[in-house]
Amino acid sequence: MNEPRYDLRQEKNGTWTVIDIVTRLPAATDGRDLTGLDQDDAKDIMEALNRDHLAGRKSPLV
């Protein structure tokens, strides 16, 4: 739990996806994959998820 769990991937259409490094699948919230995002939103979400993960907290986002 001392390393980030989430990363970003730019898709062919130019949008961004927040990826769960462990599963290599898009992270999801409320049953919706975190895909089709603009870069700033994706980065903000990824950073929030990683902050919670590294602090050992369950994120309210996933």
Predicted model as a PDB file, atoms N, CA, C, CB and O in Angstrom, pLDDT in the B-factor column:
MODEL        1                                                                  
ATOM      1  N   MET A   1       0.822  -1.200   0.000  1.00 59.00           N  
ATOM      2  CA  MET A   1       0.000   0.000   0.000  1.00 59.00           C  
ATOM      3  C   MET A   1       0.864   1.261   0.000  1.00 59.00           C  
ATOM      4  CB  MET A   1      -0.934   0.000   1.208  1.00 59.00           C  
ATOM      5  O   MET A   1       0.335   2.360   0.164  1.00 59.00           O  
ATOM      6  N   ASN A   2       2.152   1.130  -0.176  1.00 85.00           N  
ATOM      7  CA  ASN A   2       3.032   2.292  -0.155  1.00 85.00           C  
ATOM      8  C   ASN A   2       3.336   2.841  -1.542  1.00 85.00           C  
ATOM      9  CB  ASN A   2       4.313   1.942   0.531  1.00 85.00           C  
ATOM     10  O   ASN A   2       4.152   3.751  -1.687  1.00 85.00           O  
ATOM     11  N   GLU A   3       2.691   2.295  -2.549  1.00 92.00           N  
ATOM     12  CA  GLU A   3       2.866   2.800  -3.909  1.00 92.00           C  
ATOM     13  C   GLU A   3       1.502   3.184  -4.473  1.00 92.00           C  
ATOM     14  CB  GLU A   3       3.565   1.741  -4.816  1.00 92.00           C  
ATOM     15  O   GLU A   3       0.484   2.603  -4.097  1.00 92.00           O  
ATOM     16  N   PRO A   4       1.484   4.167  -5.380  1.00 95.00           N  
ATOM     17  CA  PRO A   4       0.205   4.552  -5.989  1.00 95.00           C  
ATOM     18  C   PRO A   4      -0.467   3.361  -6.661  1.00 95.00           C  
ATOM     19  CB  PRO A   4       0.416   5.677  -7.010  1.00 95.00           C  
ATOM     20  O   PRO A   4       0.202   2.476  -7.195  1.00 95.00           O  
ATOM     21  N   ARG A   5      -1.786   3.348  -6.630  1.00 96.00           N  
ATOM     22  CA  ARG A   5      -2.533   2.263  -7.249  1.00 96.00           C  
ATOM     23  C   ARG A   5      -3.166   2.699  -8.573  1.00 96.00           C  
ATOM     24  CB  ARG A   5      -3.610   1.759  -6.296  1.00 96.00           C  
ATOM     25  O   ARG A   5      -3.550   1.854  -9.381  1.00 96.00           O  
ATOM     26  N   TYR A   6      -3.275   3.989  -8.795  1.00 97.00           N  
ATOM     27  CA  TYR A   6      -3.992   4.491  -9.963  1.00 97.00           C  
ATOM     28  C   TYR A   6      -3.070   5.295 -10.859  1.00 97.00           C  
ATOM     29  CB  TYR A   6      -5.182   5.344  -9.537  1.00 97.00           C  
ATOM     30  O   TYR A   6      -2.150   5.968 -10.395  1.00 97.00           O  
ATOM     31  N   ASP A   7      -3.336   5.209 -12.154  1.00 98.00           N  
ATOM     32  CA  ASP A   7      -2.538   5.911 -13.152  1.00 98.00           C  
ATOM     33  C   ASP A   7      -3.486   6.407 -14.233  1.00 98.00           C  
ATOM     34  CB  ASP A   7      -1.417   4.987 -13.753  1.00 98.00           C  
ATOM     35  O   ASP A   7      -4.690   6.157 -14.180  1.00 98.00           O  
ATOM     36  N   LEU A   8      -2.939   7.106 -15.202  1.00 98.00           N  
ATOM     37  CA  LEU A   8      -3.738   7.640 -16.314  1.00 98.00           C  
ATOM     38  C   LEU A   8      -3.330   6.989 -17.625  1.00 98.00           C  
ATOM     39  CB  LEU A   8      -3.584   9.170 -16.413  1.00 98.00           C  
ATOM     40  O   LEU A   8      -2.186   6.574 -17.811  1.00 98.00           O  
ATOM     41  N   ARG A   9      -4.298   6.915 -18.526  1.00 98.00           N  
ATOM     42  CA  ARG A   9      -4.021   6.436 -19.879  1.00 98.00           C  
ATOM     43  C   ARG A   9      -4.780   7.339 -20.848  1.00 98.00           C  
ATOM     44  CB  ARG A   9      -4.434   4.921 -20.058  1.00 98.00           C  
ATOM     45  O   ARG A   9      -5.980   7.570 -20.694  1.00 98.00           O  
ATOM     46  N   GLN A  10      -4.064   7.842 -21.841  1.00 98.00           N  
ATOM     47  CA  GLN A  10      -4.732   8.622 -22.874  1.00 98.00           C  
ATOM     48  C   GLN A  10      -5.242   7.667 -23.941  1.00 98.00           C  
ATOM     49  CB  GLN A  10      -3.775   9.691 -23.487  1.00 98.00           C  
ATOM     50  O   GLN A  10      -4.514   6.798 -24.421  1.00 98.00           O  
ATOM     51  N   GLU A  11      -6.498   7.844 -24.298  1.00 98.00           N  
ATOM     52  CA  GLU A  11      -7.125   6.992 -25.299  1.00 98.00           C  
ATOM     53  C   GLU A  11      -6.890   7.554 -26.703  1.00 98.00           C  
ATOM     54  CB  GLU A  11      -8.632   6.855 -25.019  1.00 98.00           C  
ATOM     55  O   GLU A  11      -6.484   8.705 -26.863  1.00 98.00           O  
ATOM     56  N   LYS A  12      -7.147   6.741 -27.696  1.00 98.00           N  
ATOM     57  CA  LYS A  12      -6.926   7.143 -29.089  1.00 98.00           C  
ATOM     58  C   LYS A  12      -7.748   8.361 -29.479  1.00 98.00           C  
ATOM     59  CB  LYS A  12      -7.253   5.995 -30.019  1.00 98.00           C  
ATOM     60  O   LYS A  12      -7.342   9.141 -30.341  1.00 98.00           O  
ATOM     61  N   ASN A  13      -8.919   8.527 -28.837  1.00 98.00           N  
ATOM     62  CA  ASN A  13      -9.788   9.657 -29.183  1.00 98.00           C  
ATOM     63  C   ASN A  13      -9.410  10.936 -28.429  1.00 98.00           C  
ATOM     64  CB  ASN A  13     -11.241   9.303 -28.892  1.00 98.00           C  
ATOM     65  O   ASN A  13     -10.088  11.955 -28.558  1.00 98.00           O  
ATOM     66  N   GLY A  14      -8.323  10.885 -27.636  1.00 98.00           N  
ATOM     67  CA  GLY A  14      -7.830  12.061 -26.937  1.00 98.00           C  
ATOM     68  C   GLY A  14      -8.346  12.217 -25.520  1.00 98.00           C  
ATOM     69  O   GLY A  14      -7.868  13.083 -24.788  1.00 98.00           O  
ATOM     70  N   THR A  15      -9.311  11.400 -25.113  1.00 98.00           N  
ATOM     71  CA  THR A  15      -9.805  11.477 -23.742  1.00 98.00           C  
ATOM     72  C   THR A  15      -8.877  10.676 -22.825  1.00 98.00           C  
ATOM     73  CB  THR A  15     -11.268  10.948 -23.648  1.00 98.00           C  
ATOM     74  O   THR A  15      -7.954  10.000 -23.279  1.00 98.00           O  
ATOM     75  N   TRP A  16      -9.151  10.774 -21.523  1.00 98.00           N  
ATOM     76  CA  TRP A  16      -8.293  10.132 -20.532  1.00 98.00           C  
ATOM     77  C   TRP A  16      -9.094   9.159 -19.687  1.00 98.00           C  
ATOM     78  CB  TRP A  16      -7.620  11.177 -19.639  1.00 98.00           C  
ATOM     79  O   TRP A  16     -10.287   9.354 -19.454  1.00 98.00           O  
ATOM     80  N   THR A  17      -8.419   8.101 -19.227  1.00 98.00           N  
ATOM     81  CA  THR A  17      -9.010   7.074 -18.379  1.00 98.00           C  
ATOM     82  C   THR A  17      -8.149   6.927 -17.135  1.00 98.00           C  
ATOM     83  CB  THR A  17      -9.139   5.715 -19.136  1.00 98.00           C  
ATOM     84  O   THR A  17      -6.920   6.912 -17.210  1.00 98.00           O  
ATOM     85  N   VAL A  18      -8.822   6.818 -15.977  1.00 98.00           N  
ATOM     86  CA  VAL A  18      -8.115   6.505 -14.733  1.00 98.00           C  
ATOM     87  C   VAL A  18      -8.046   4.983 -14.647  1.00 98.00           C  
ATOM     88  CB  VAL A  18      -8.838   7.135 -13.459  1.00 98.00           C  
ATOM     89  O   VAL A  18      -9.075   4.307 -14.668  1.00 98.00           O  
ATOM     90  N   ILE A  19      -6.837   4.451 -14.552  1.00 97.00           N  
ATOM     91  CA  ILE A  19      -6.599   3.009 -14.567  1.00 97.00           C  
ATOM     92  C   ILE A  19      -6.204   2.513 -13.181  1.00 97.00           C  
ATOM     93  CB  ILE A  19      -5.506   2.654 -15.588  1.00 97.00           C  
ATOM     94  O   ILE A  19      -5.401   3.136 -12.488  1.00 97.00           O  
ATOM     95  N   ASP A  20      -6.784   1.380 -12.790  1.00 96.00           N  
ATOM     96  CA  ASP A  20      -6.361   0.678 -11.576  1.00 96.00           C  
ATOM     97  C   ASP A  20      -5.149  -0.164 -11.987  1.00 96.00           C  
ATOM     98  CB  ASP A  20      -7.539  -0.224 -10.954  1.00 96.00           C  
ATOM     99  O   ASP A  20      -5.277  -1.081 -12.798  1.00 96.00           O  
ATOM    100  N   ILE A  21      -3.989   0.141 -11.435  1.00 96.00           N  
ATOM    101  CA  ILE A  21      -2.748  -0.529 -11.823  1.00 96.00           C  
ATOM    102  C   ILE A  21      -2.804  -2.024 -11.513  1.00 96.00           C  
ATOM    103  CB  ILE A  21      -1.555   0.111 -11.107  1.00 96.00           C  
ATOM    104  O   ILE A  21      -2.232  -2.832 -12.245  1.00 96.00           O  
ATOM    105  N   VAL A  22      -3.484  -2.389 -10.444  1.00 94.00           N  
ATOM    106  CA  VAL A  22      -3.547  -3.793 -10.042  1.00 94.00           C  
ATOM    107  C   VAL A  22      -4.339  -4.616 -11.056  1.00 94.00           C  
ATOM    108  CB  VAL A  22      -4.177  -3.923  -8.647  1.00 94.00           C  
ATOM    109  O   VAL A  22      -3.889  -5.685 -11.467  1.00 94.00           O  
ATOM    110  N   THR A  23      -5.499  -4.136 -11.457  1.00 94.00           N  
ATOM    111  CA  THR A  23      -6.353  -4.896 -12.370  1.00 94.00           C  
ATOM    112  C   THR A  23      -6.114  -4.566 -13.839  1.00 94.00           C  
ATOM    113  CB  THR A  23      -7.794  -4.648 -12.036  1.00 94.00           C  
ATOM    114  O   THR A  23      -6.517  -5.317 -14.727  1.00 94.00           O  
ATOM    115  N   ARG A  24      -5.452  -3.433 -14.088  1.00 95.00           N  
ATOM    116  CA  ARG A  24      -5.227  -2.910 -15.451  1.00 95.00           C  
ATOM    117  C   ARG A  24      -6.545  -2.540 -16.136  1.00 95.00           C  
ATOM    118  CB  ARG A  24      -4.472  -3.949 -16.305  1.00 95.00           C  
ATOM    119  O   ARG A  24      -6.592  -2.400 -17.358  1.00 95.00           O  
ATOM    120  N   LEU A  25      -7.608  -2.381 -15.355  1.00 95.00           N  
ATOM    121  CA  LEU A  25      -8.920  -1.978 -15.858  1.00 95.00           C  
ATOM    122  C   LEU A  25      -9.216  -0.554 -15.423  1.00 95.00           C  
ATOM    123  CB  LEU A  25     -10.026  -2.938 -15.360  1.00 95.00           C  
ATOM    124  O   LEU A  25      -8.599  -0.051 -14.483  1.00 95.00           O  
ATOM    125  N   PRO A  26     -10.161   0.105 -16.103  1.00 97.00           N  
ATOM    126  CA  PRO A  26     -10.542   1.437 -15.649  1.00 97.00           C  
ATOM    127  C   PRO A  26     -11.083   1.389 -14.222  1.00 97.00           C  
ATOM    128  CB  PRO A  26     -11.587   2.044 -16.592  1.00 97.00           C  
ATOM    129  O   PRO A  26     -11.831   0.482 -13.857  1.00 97.00           O  
ATOM    130  N   ALA A  27     -10.696   2.371 -13.429  1.00 95.00           N  
ATOM    131  CA  ALA A  27     -11.298   2.528 -12.110  1.00 95.00           C  
ATOM    132  C   ALA A  27     -12.758   2.923 -12.337  1.00 95.00           C  
ATOM    133  CB  ALA A  27     -10.527   3.607 -11.234  1.00 95.00           C  
ATOM    134  O   ALA A  27     -13.110   3.445 -13.395  1.00 95.00           O  
ATOM    135  N   ALA A  28     -13.604   2.668 -11.336  1.00 92.00           N  
ATOM    136  CA  ALA A  28     -15.029   2.959 -11.498  1.00 92.00           C  
ATOM    137  C   ALA A  28     -15.582   3.597 -10.227  1.00 92.00           C  
ATOM    138  CB  ALA A  28     -15.815   1.673 -11.841  1.00 92.00           C  
ATOM    139  O   ALA A  28     -15.085   3.360  -9.126  1.00 92.00           O  
ATOM    140  N   THR A  29     -16.600   4.392 -10.401  1.00 86.00           N  
ATOM    141  CA  THR A  29     -17.329   4.982  -9.294  1.00 86.00           C  
ATOM    142  C   THR A  29     -18.817   4.904  -9.589  1.00 86.00           C  
ATOM    143  CB  THR A  29     -16.888   6.445  -9.050  1.00 86.00           C  
ATOM    144  O   THR A  29     -19.258   5.234 -10.690  1.00 86.00           O  
ATOM    145  N   ASP A  30     -19.576   4.473  -8.618  1.00 83.00           N  
ATOM    146  CA  ASP A  30     -21.027   4.323  -8.780  1.00 83.00           C  
ATOM    147  C   ASP A  30     -21.390   3.531 -10.034  1.00 83.00           C  
ATOM    148  CB  ASP A  30     -21.691   5.692  -8.832  1.00 83.00           C  
ATOM    149  O   ASP A  30     -22.366   3.846 -10.715  1.00 83.00           O  
ATOM    150  N   GLY A  31     -20.597   2.500 -10.334  1.00 84.00           N  
ATOM    151  CA  GLY A  31     -20.874   1.661 -11.484  1.00 84.00           C  
ATOM    152  C   GLY A  31     -20.488   2.272 -12.822  1.00 84.00           C  
ATOM    153  O   GLY A  31     -20.772   1.690 -13.869  1.00 84.00           O  
ATOM    154  N   ARG A  32     -19.851   3.427 -12.805  1.00 91.00           N  
ATOM    155  CA  ARG A  32     -19.448   4.104 -14.048  1.00 91.00           C  
ATOM    156  C   ARG A  32     -17.926   4.107 -14.133  1.00 91.00           C  
ATOM    157  CB  ARG A  32     -20.010   5.568 -14.108  1.00 91.00           C  
ATOM    158  O   ARG A  32     -17.247   4.583 -13.225  1.00 91.00           O  
ATOM    159  N   ASP A  33     -17.400   3.574 -15.226  1.00 95.00           N  
ATOM    160  CA  ASP A  33     -15.949   3.599 -15.441  1.00 95.00           C  
ATOM    161  C   ASP A  33     -15.473   5.037 -15.563  1.00 95.00           C  
ATOM    162  CB  ASP A  33     -15.561   2.792 -16.706  1.00 95.00           C  
ATOM    163  O   ASP A  33     -16.152   5.883 -16.144  1.00 95.00           O  
ATOM    164  N   LEU A  34     -14.301   5.301 -15.009  1.00 97.00           N  
ATOM    165  CA  LEU A  34     -13.705   6.635 -15.080  1.00 97.00           C  
ATOM    166  C   LEU A  34     -12.969   6.772 -16.405  1.00 97.00           C  
ATOM    167  CB  LEU A  34     -12.741   6.888 -13.878  1.00 97.00           C  
ATOM    168  O   LEU A  34     -11.739   6.781 -16.458  1.00 97.00           O  
ATOM    169  N   THR A  35     -13.746   6.878 -17.464  1.00 98.00           N  
ATOM    170  CA  THR A  35     -13.245   6.992 -18.834  1.00 98.00           C  
ATOM    171  C   THR A  35     -13.860   8.220 -19.483  1.00 98.00           C  
ATOM    172  CB  THR A  35     -13.565   5.711 -19.660  1.00 98.00           C  
ATOM    173  O   THR A  35     -14.824   8.790 -18.972  1.00 98.00           O  
ATOM    174  N   GLY A  36     -13.295   8.621 -20.614  1.00 98.00           N  
ATOM    175  CA  GLY A  36     -13.861   9.740 -21.364  1.00 98.00           C  
ATOM    176  C   GLY A  36     -13.685  11.072 -20.670  1.00 98.00           C  
ATOM    177  O   GLY A  36     -14.479  11.990 -20.872  1.00 98.00           O  
ATOM    178  N   LEU A  37     -12.652  11.186 -19.856  1.00 98.00           N  
ATOM    179  CA  LEU A  37     -12.416  12.398 -19.068  1.00 98.00           C  
ATOM    180  C   LEU A  37     -11.444  13.326 -19.771  1.00 98.00           C  
ATOM    181  CB  LEU A  37     -11.884  12.041 -17.682  1.00 98.00           C  
ATOM    182  O   LEU A  37     -10.655  12.900 -20.614  1.00 98.00           O  
ATOM    183  N   ASP A  38     -11.513  14.627 -19.407  1.00 98.00           N  
ATOM    184  CA  ASP A  38     -10.454  15.505 -19.902  1.00 98.00           C  
ATOM    185  C   ASP A  38      -9.249  15.330 -18.981  1.00 98.00           C  
ATOM    186  CB  ASP A  38     -10.924  17.015 -19.956  1.00 98.00           C  
ATOM    187  O   ASP A  38      -9.383  14.803 -17.876  1.00 98.00           O  
ATOM    188  N   GLN A  39      -8.100  15.758 -19.421  1.00 98.00           N  
ATOM    189  CA  GLN A  39      -6.857  15.469 -18.710  1.00 98.00           C  
ATOM    190  C   GLN A  39      -6.861  16.028 -17.288  1.00 98.00           C  
ATOM    191  CB  GLN A  39      -5.677  16.032 -19.479  1.00 98.00           C  
ATOM    192  O   GLN A  39      -6.435  15.339 -16.362  1.00 98.00           O  
ATOM    193  N   ASP A  40      -7.324  17.246 -17.098  1.00 98.00           N  
ATOM    194  CA  ASP A  40      -7.312  17.849 -15.765  1.00 98.00           C  
ATOM    195  C   ASP A  40      -8.204  17.091 -14.792  1.00 98.00           C  
ATOM    196  CB  ASP A  40      -7.754  19.300 -15.841  1.00 98.00           C  
ATOM    197  O   ASP A  40      -7.804  16.837 -13.656  1.00 98.00           O  
ATOM    198  N   ASP A  41      -9.407  16.726 -15.225  1.00 97.00           N  
ATOM    199  CA  ASP A  41     -10.314  15.976 -14.359  1.00 97.00           C  
ATOM    200  C   ASP A  41      -9.732  14.601 -14.018  1.00 97.00           C  
ATOM    201  CB  ASP A  41     -11.689  15.821 -15.033  1.00 97.00           C  
ATOM    202  O   ASP A  41      -9.775  14.167 -12.866  1.00 97.00           O  
ATOM    203  N   ALA A  42      -9.197  13.930 -15.021  1.00 98.00           N  
ATOM    204  CA  ALA A  42      -8.613  12.600 -14.795  1.00 98.00           C  
ATOM    205  C   ALA A  42      -7.459  12.691 -13.806  1.00 98.00           C  
ATOM    206  CB  ALA A  42      -8.128  11.981 -16.127  1.00 98.00           C  
ATOM    207  O   ALA A  42      -7.339  11.849 -12.916  1.00 98.00           O  
ATOM    208  N   LYS A  43      -6.619  13.690 -13.952  1.00 98.00           N  
ATOM    209  CA  LYS A  43      -5.476  13.859 -13.053  1.00 98.00           C  
ATOM    210  C   LYS A  43      -5.953  14.128 -11.621  1.00 98.00           C  
ATOM    211  CB  LYS A  43      -4.568  15.014 -13.543  1.00 98.00           C  
ATOM    212  O   LYS A  43      -5.425  13.551 -10.670  1.00 98.00           O  
ATOM    213  N   ASP A  44      -6.949  15.002 -11.473  1.00 97.00           N  
ATOM    214  CA  ASP A  44      -7.472  15.305 -10.136  1.00 97.00           C  
ATOM    215  C   ASP A  44      -8.047  14.062  -9.467  1.00 97.00           C  
ATOM    216  CB  ASP A  44      -8.544  16.394 -10.218  1.00 97.00           C  
ATOM    217  O   ASP A  44      -7.806  13.824  -8.283  1.00 97.00           O  
ATOM    218  N   ILE A  45      -8.805  13.271 -10.218  1.00 96.00           N  
ATOM    219  CA  ILE A  45      -9.399  12.043  -9.674  1.00 96.00           C  
ATOM    220  C   ILE A  45      -8.308  11.045  -9.303  1.00 96.00           C  
ATOM    221  CB  ILE A  45     -10.376  11.410 -10.691  1.00 96.00           C  
ATOM    222  O   ILE A  45      -8.346  10.452  -8.225  1.00 96.00           O  
ATOM    223  N   MET A  46      -7.338  10.861 -10.191  1.00 96.00           N  
ATOM    224  CA  MET A  46      -6.243   9.935  -9.918  1.00 96.00           C  
ATOM    225  C   MET A  46      -5.495  10.331  -8.651  1.00 96.00           C  
ATOM    226  CB  MET A  46      -5.278   9.884 -11.104  1.00 96.00           C  
ATOM    227  O   MET A  46      -5.192   9.481  -7.813  1.00 96.00           O  
ATOM    228  N   GLU A  47      -5.199  11.607  -8.510  1.00 96.00           N  
ATOM    229  CA  GLU A  47      -4.470  12.071  -7.331  1.00 96.00           C  
ATOM    230  C   GLU A  47      -5.278  11.844  -6.054  1.00 96.00           C  
ATOM    231  CB  GLU A  47      -4.120  13.555  -7.474  1.00 96.00           C  
ATOM    232  O   GLU A  47      -4.716  11.441  -5.035  1.00 96.00           O  
ATOM    233  N   ALA A  48      -6.578  12.095  -6.092  1.00 94.00           N  
ATOM    234  CA  ALA A  48      -7.434  11.870  -4.918  1.00 94.00           C  
ATOM    235  C   ALA A  48      -7.480  10.385  -4.564  1.00 94.00           C  
ATOM    236  CB  ALA A  48      -8.864  12.400  -5.177  1.00 94.00           C  
ATOM    237  O   ALA A  48      -7.382  10.021  -3.392  1.00 94.00           O  
ATOM    238  N   LEU A  49      -7.628   9.533  -5.570  1.00 94.00           N  
ATOM    239  CA  LEU A  49      -7.650   8.093  -5.319  1.00 94.00           C  
ATOM    240  C   LEU A  49      -6.330   7.612  -4.721  1.00 94.00           C  
ATOM    241  CB  LEU A  49      -7.946   7.334  -6.614  1.00 94.00           C  
ATOM    242  O   LEU A  49      -6.325   6.820  -3.778  1.00 94.00           O  
ATOM    243  N   ASN A  50      -5.223   8.084  -5.262  1.00 96.00           N  
ATOM    244  CA  ASN A  50      -3.915   7.673  -4.751  1.00 96.00           C  
ATOM    245  C   ASN A  50      -3.666   8.203  -3.341  1.00 96.00           C  
ATOM    246  CB  ASN A  50      -2.811   8.154  -5.685  1.00 96.00           C  
ATOM    247  O   ASN A  50      -3.065   7.507  -2.522  1.00 96.00           O  
ATOM    248  N   ARG A  51      -4.118   9.428  -3.044  1.00 95.00           N  
ATOM    249  CA  ARG A  51      -3.975   9.967  -1.685  1.00 95.00           C  
ATOM    250  C   ARG A  51      -4.684   9.065  -0.681  1.00 95.00           C  
ATOM    251  CB  ARG A  51      -4.541  11.406  -1.603  1.00 95.00           C  
ATOM    252  O   ARG A  51      -4.123   8.702   0.353  1.00 95.00           O  
ATOM    253  N   ASP A  52      -5.928   8.708  -1.004  1.00 93.00           N  
ATOM    254  CA  ASP A  52      -6.687   7.838  -0.100  1.00 93.00           C  
ATOM    255  C   ASP A  52      -6.026   6.467   0.015  1.00 93.00           C  
ATOM    256  CB  ASP A  52      -8.139   7.687  -0.590  1.00 93.00           C  
ATOM    257  O   ASP A  52      -5.904   5.922   1.113  1.00 93.00           O  
ATOM    258  N   HIS A  53      -5.606   5.919  -1.101  1.00 93.00           N  
ATOM    259  CA  HIS A  53      -4.965   4.599  -1.099  1.00 93.00           C  
ATOM    260  C   HIS A  53      -3.701   4.606  -0.245  1.00 93.00           C  
ATOM    261  CB  HIS A  53      -4.627   4.163  -2.536  1.00 93.00           C  
ATOM    262  O   HIS A  53      -3.505   3.714   0.581  1.00 93.00           O  
ATOM    263  N   LEU A  54      -2.847   5.602  -0.439  1.00 93.00           N  
ATOM    264  CA  LEU A  54      -1.594   5.653   0.296  1.00 93.00           C  
ATOM    265  C   LEU A  54      -1.807   5.931   1.786  1.00 93.00           C  
ATOM    266  CB  LEU A  54      -0.692   6.711  -0.302  1.00 93.00           C  
ATOM    267  O   LEU A  54      -0.966   5.569   2.609  1.00 93.00           O  
ATOM    268  N   ALA A  55      -2.914   6.566   2.134  1.00 92.00           N  
ATOM    269  CA  ALA A  55      -3.232   6.826   3.543  1.00 92.00           C  
ATOM    270  C   ALA A  55      -3.974   5.645   4.174  1.00 92.00           C  
ATOM    271  CB  ALA A  55      -4.078   8.105   3.671  1.00 92.00           C  
ATOM    272  O   ALA A  55      -4.273   5.668   5.368  1.00 92.00           O  
ATOM    273  N   GLY A  56      -4.270   4.619   3.381  1.00 89.00           N  
ATOM    274  CA  GLY A  56      -4.963   3.448   3.899  1.00 89.00           C  
ATOM    275  C   GLY A  56      -6.448   3.670   4.106  1.00 89.00           C  
ATOM    276  O   GLY A  56      -7.090   2.944   4.864  1.00 89.00           O  
ATOM    277  N   ARG A  57      -6.994   4.673   3.432  1.00 86.00           N  
ATOM    278  CA  ARG A  57      -8.422   4.975   3.545  1.00 86.00           C  
ATOM    279  C   ARG A  57      -9.165   4.461   2.332  1.00 86.00           C  
ATOM    280  CB  ARG A  57      -8.651   6.483   3.705  1.00 86.00           C  
ATOM    281  O   ARG A  57      -8.629   4.457   1.224  1.00 86.00           O  
ATOM    282  N   LYS A  58     -10.395   4.030   2.535  1.00 80.00           N  
ATOM    283  CA  LYS A  58     -11.257   3.686   1.418  1.00 80.00           C  
ATOM    284  C   LYS A  58     -11.736   4.980   0.801  1.00 80.00           C  
ATOM    285  CB  LYS A  58     -12.455   2.789   1.862  1.00 80.00           C  
ATOM    286  O   LYS A  58     -12.320   5.820   1.485  1.00 80.00           O  
ATOM    287  N   SER A  59     -11.497   5.144  -0.464  1.00 77.00           N  
ATOM    288  CA  SER A  59     -11.886   6.368  -1.139  1.00 77.00           C  
ATOM    289  C   SER A  59     -13.387   6.404  -1.369  1.00 77.00           C  
ATOM    290  CB  SER A  59     -11.146   6.506  -2.460  1.00 77.00           C  
ATOM    291  O   SER A  59     -13.980   5.385  -1.725  1.00 77.00           O  
ATOM    292  N   PRO A  60     -14.007   7.549  -1.174  1.00 67.00           N  
ATOM    293  CA  PRO A  60     -15.424   7.668  -1.496  1.00 67.00           C  
ATOM    294  C   PRO A  60     -15.682   7.656  -3.007  1.00 67.00           C  
ATOM    295  CB  PRO A  60     -15.983   8.942  -0.889  1.00 67.00           C  
ATOM    296  O   PRO A  60     -16.828   7.578  -3.449  1.00 67.00           O  
ATOM    297  N   LEU A  61     -14.598   7.735  -3.793  1.00 67.00           N  
ATOM    298  CA  LEU A  61     -14.755   7.785  -5.245  1.00 67.00           C  
ATOM    299  C   LEU A  61     -14.943   6.420  -5.882  1.00 67.00           C  
ATOM    300  CB  LEU A  61     -13.568   8.451  -5.856  1.00 67.00           C  
ATOM    301  O   LEU A  61     -15.523   6.326  -6.964  1.00 67.00           O  
ATOM    302  N   VAL A  62     -14.466   5.351  -5.236  1.00 64.00           N  
ATOM    303  CA  VAL A  62     -14.615   4.012  -5.826  1.00 64.00           C  
ATOM    304  C   VAL A  62     -15.279   3.072  -4.870  1.00 64.00           C  
ATOM    305  CB  VAL A  62     -13.271   3.449  -6.242  1.00 64.00           C  
ATOM    306  O   VAL A  62     -15.486   1.903  -5.196  1.00 64.00           O  
TER     307      VAL A  62                                                      
ENDMDL                                                                          
END                                                                             
